[in-house]
Amino acid sequence: MDTTQLVIIISIVSVSLVIVICGIWLMFILKELRLALKKTNGIIDDTKALTTSLSRPISSLSEFLMGFKNGLHLFNSLFPKEKKDKS
C-alpha cells in the first residue's frame, strides 16, 4: 500500500467521522428544539386561556356600563332638567 492510498483512506475515514459526529450533534439540537417548542406552545396555550378568562368579565362590565349609560340617558330624556332664567 502506497502512502498516497493511506493518506486518502485516513482522510476519507476522518471526514466520514466528522460528518457522522455532526449528524448526531444535529439530532440532539433538533431534539432540544422540539422540547423548547413544546414548552413554548404550552405557555402560549396558558396565555390564551388567561386572556380569554380575563376578557369575559371585562366585556360583561363594559356591557353593564353601556346599559347603565343608556338607562341614565333614557331617564334624563323622560325627566328633562329645567333651566332657570336669571331675570
Contacts in CASP RR format, 6 or more apart in sequence:
PFRMAT RR
TARGET T0000
AUTHOR 0000-0000-0000
METHOD contacts of the structure
MODEL  1
MDTTQLVIIISIVSVSLVIVICGIWLMFILKELRLALKKTNGIIDDTKAL
TTSLSRPISSLSEFLMGFKNGLHLFNSLFPKEKKDKS
END
